[in-house]
Amino acid sequence: MVMVAPTLFYLRHARLEEWMFYRFAFAGTIGTMAVVVLCATVVVEHVSALTFLRYSEFGPRTRGLWRYENLRALLLVAAMLGAGGLWLNWRAAYSSSPPGT
């Protein structure tokens, strides 16, 4: 919700105001922190299973967020966010590439 107004402004005017850049930086930081926390859950689940000597019971059905049923949804969300980011930055990436490439 924080990014709706800056994104719409960028799509209409192809530029950003200074205060909008800080929202993009904030959203990127929050996104990075979320990915780090989600990846840490995998490590914590394995370490806790090893600590309690229950690693033999640790299987696809006993995992938390990282069940096989959830992985496709998580991958779809990540792919949509990545595609949206590429689409929003396509013009800048294309204009900064050397001529003839």
Secondary structure, DSSP 8 states (H G I E B T S, - for coil): -TTHHHHHHHHHHS---HHHHHHHHHHHHHHHHHHHHHHHHHHHHHHHHHHTT-TTT--TTT-STT-HHHHHHHHHHHHHHHHHHHHHHHHHHHHHS-TT-
